[in-house]
Structures are given as structure tokens and as C-alpha cells.
Amino acid sequence: MVIDHGRVNIVDPGLIESLLVHLPTVLDDPAVRCVVVRGKERIFVGGANLTVMRRLDPDTYRAMRRWVDVQRLIELAPKPVVAALNGHALGGGAELALACDLRILHARATFGFPETDLGIFPGAGGSQRLPRLIGPHRAKRLIMDATRLTAVEALAEGLVDLVAGDDFDEVVAREAQRLAARPTATIGLVKAVIDRGWGLPIDEAMAVEEEHVMLNLELADAAEGIQAFLDKREARFEGC
């Protein structure tokens, strides 16, 4: 899925509403085994539209806050979602990336949350997903300092999974194809069980795990994977 909204894919109510309309079609399509989200040309997604944000009124905030709803659609998708960060991922773009399952950053791009340079903070998911990914202390440091990390630094911090240069498109295609060949319905359950169980008391988390194990046992791919192992052949997963 290519995001193409204005000159720099800036986050505004227009982009948000467009994604809320079109994303479900892609995410819910059973023929799509893995979704790749990228921006046009050398741009991923820009930050928030400051012309809109400067109003600083509750209605504007609520309209922009729906950026969180876009991220939740991606996060809850029952299949792997890859963020192909073909350009800078800053502010709102970084927030969107953190909702994806795999992040691949171009070697020339940067990653970070520069909002505190403007007297605000990443308030559309960033202040909550970032500490869950790298821990609260490191998240506070990156946000307070408005640090823009190079691709190598972002990889070292654990913010992205892969960095690629001239072979960026090939790496993205390879990783998407690899994930698409996996048991994607099971991957959807993996996403759900970890997200729902994270932070719960262990007994409650175990109950969530049991619920998802029972769902897993109903999948054709579970039967195929076990039978393929017993037959000493490669499994042919269908994503169901």
C-alpha cells in the first residue's frame, strides 16, 4: 500500500480519513497474506500538519487524534504488516511505523520524535508504543532530546529491524514474500495473544494464551504444519 498525500505525505485529517476508509479493504482481504506500507518516491510519512495543529483547540486535537485509529487498524490486522520506511520517519511517521510488525529503514533516512522542539510531545501513540518497545528510560531520553537517529543508530536502538541501501526495494520484497509464505493466520494469533497478554498478571495472561491456542488448533495451517513435519516435507501454508 503506497501512501500518496500531497507533497510530503503530511499527517492531516484528510490523510487520516482516507486511510481509515481504504486500509480495512487491504487488511481484511484474504488474498493478501502480508501488507507493505510505504510512502511515495523517497518519502514515507511526514509529521503532523502544523498549520492545522497550531489551532490547539479540542476539535482539532480530536480530528488529529484519529491517527491513533489508523495505527490500531494496522496493529490489530490478522496478518503481518511491514513498514517500508523509504524516507524519514519522524513524528507521525514514526508513530505509524511503530504500529507495524516489521520495520525496514532506508540507509539515508532518519527516525525519531522531534515534537519537543515545538513544545509538544508525540501524543498520537508515540509516547506509549516507544517505551513498550525500548523501555521507559530510553524512550524519555529520545523524546525529551527530540533525537533524530540515523538508520544505523535506529537499528542499534531496536527501533527498526533492518536497514537497506540501494537494494531497499529488493529487501522489502524479500521480507514480505518470506512472511507471506508463513502461516499468516497463526501469525495473526501470535500478534493478538502477545498484545492482549502483555502487562496482565500471569494467570490472566495464561488464560489469554489458552484461548488463542484453542483458536490456533482450528486452523488448517496447524494441521498442515504438523503433518508436513511428520511427512518430512515442506509445509504448504494457506494462511487459514
N, C-alpha and C positions, 0 to 999 in steps of 0.2 A: 504494500500500500504506500503510495507516494503522496506526501503532504505538499500541496501546492497552493499557497495562500499569500498573495501579494509578493512584494519583492524579497522579503526575508522570512516568510512564514511566521510573522509575529503573532503572538497569542492575544486574541481579542474575542469578543462574544461571537463574531461571525465564524471564526475558525472552530471555536468550541462547539457551537450548534451544528456545524457541518459534520464534524467528527462524530458527534452523538447520533446523528442520523445515519451516517454511512458505515461506521465501524461495526455495528452489530451484524450487518449483512455479510461482512468478511469473516468476522469471528465465529459466527454461527453456521457458516457454510460447511457441511460435512465433507465436501470435496477438497477443502483447503486444510491441509494437515499441519502446516506451520505458516504463521503470518510474519512478514517482514515489514517493519515500519521504518520509512526513511523519508528524507526531505528531497526536494528537487535540486538538481545540479550539485553544487557544493555547499548547500545549506541544509541543516537538519531542521530545527525549530528555534526561532528566536525567543526572547523573553517576552514579558507582558508588554502590551501597548501602553506606553507611559502617558500618551495623550488621553487615553481612557482612564488610566489609573490615577491621574492627578486630581480627578474629581473627589476622590476619597470619601464617597458617600456610601451608605449601606446598600443601595440598589446596585450601584456599580460593582461593589465588592461581591454581592451575591451572584451577579452575572459572570464575573471573572472566576468566582469560586467553583463554577461548574467544570473548570479544568480538572478538578478532583474526580468528577463523574467520568470524564474521559479516561483517566488513569485507572479507575476501578473497573471499567469495561475491559481494559487490557489485562489487568491483574486477575480478574475472575474468569477470563477466557479458558475454556476447557481444552486448550491446546497450547503448544509453545509459541511465544511471541518474541521475535528478535528485534532489537533496536539497532538499525544500521546507521550509526552516527557519522554520516558523511560530511558533517560540518560541526562547528562549535555547538556544544550542548551546555547552555548557560541558563540559569534561572528556570523558566517554564520548560525549556527543552530538556534540562537535566531532570526535572521532576517527571516528565513523561518517560524518559529513559529508565528511571529507577523502577517504574511500574512494569517494565518488560523483564522477560526471563533470562535473556542473554543480551549483553551489550558489546557491540563491536565499534571501536572508535578509530576514525582515520588518524594516521600519524601526524597530520598537520593541524588537527583540531584540538580544542581545549574543552575542559569540563569543569563546571563549578557553579557556585551560587553567589553572584556578585550583589545581591539585593541590599546588603547592609551599607554599601557605598551610596545608596539612595535613601538611607534612613528607614528602610523597611526590611522585612525578612521573608524567606521563602515560605509563604503561607498557603500554598495550594498543594500540599503533600510533602514538600521537600523537608520541612522541619521534623517530620515524623518518619519518613522512609529512610532518610540518610542515617540517623542514629541506629535504626534497626539493621542497617547494612554494615556500618563500620564502627558502631559503638558511640555512645553519647559524647565522650570527651573529644574524640577526633571530629565528630560532626560539629560540635560547638566551635572548635578551632577553625574549621574550614568556613563555616558560615560567618562567624564574627570577623574574620580577616578578609572575607569576600575573595577567597583564594581562587584563582583561575589556574587549574592544573594542566600541565602539558599531557599529551597522551601517555607518555612513559610514566609520569607521576600518577595519573589517574589509574593506570594499571597496577602500580605498586600499592596504591591505597585500597585496592579492591573495588573501585567504583565501576570499572569495566572489566570484561572478561578477556577480550582480545584487542590487539592493536594491529592495524594493517596499513600499508602504504599504497604503492602503485597497484598492488594486487587486491585492493579493498573489495571490489565487486566480486572477485573470484572467491575470496574468503567468506564473504556474506553468503554467496550462493552455496558454497560447500557446507557451511554450518547449517543453513536452512534445510538443505537436502538431507543432511545427516539426521537432524531432528525429525524431519517428516517421515523418515524411514523407521523411526522408533514407534513403540506402541503409544500413540499420541493420546488416546483416551485414558490410558493409565497415567501418562504424564499430567493430564488434567486433574486426575485424582491426587497425584503427588502434590501439585500446587495447592489444591484445596485443603488437604489434610495438614500440610505444614502451616499454611496461613491460619487455619482455624485453631490448630492446636498450640501455636506459638503464644507463649505467655500464660497459658492456662495452668492451673495446678495439675500435677502429673496424672492424677486419677481421672480428671476430666479430659485431659489430652488423650489418655489411653482409650477412653470411650469414643472420642472423635476418630481415633485411629481404627478402632474395631468397626465403626460404621462404614468407613471408607474401604476397609478390607472386604467387607461383605459386598459392597458395590463392585469392587475390583473382580471378585470371583464370578460375577455375572457377565464379564466382558469376554467376547470371543477371542480377543488377543491374549488373554490369560491362558485359556485352553491351548491356543496355538503355540505360545511360547514354551509351555511345559512339554507339550507333545514334540515340538521340534528338538528340544534338548534330549528327550528320550530317544528320538529317532536319529540323533546325531546329524542334524541338518540345520541349515539357517532358517530362522523363523520368518514367516511372511505375514507381517503385521498389517492390519487393515484400518487401524485407528478406531476400533469399535469393540 
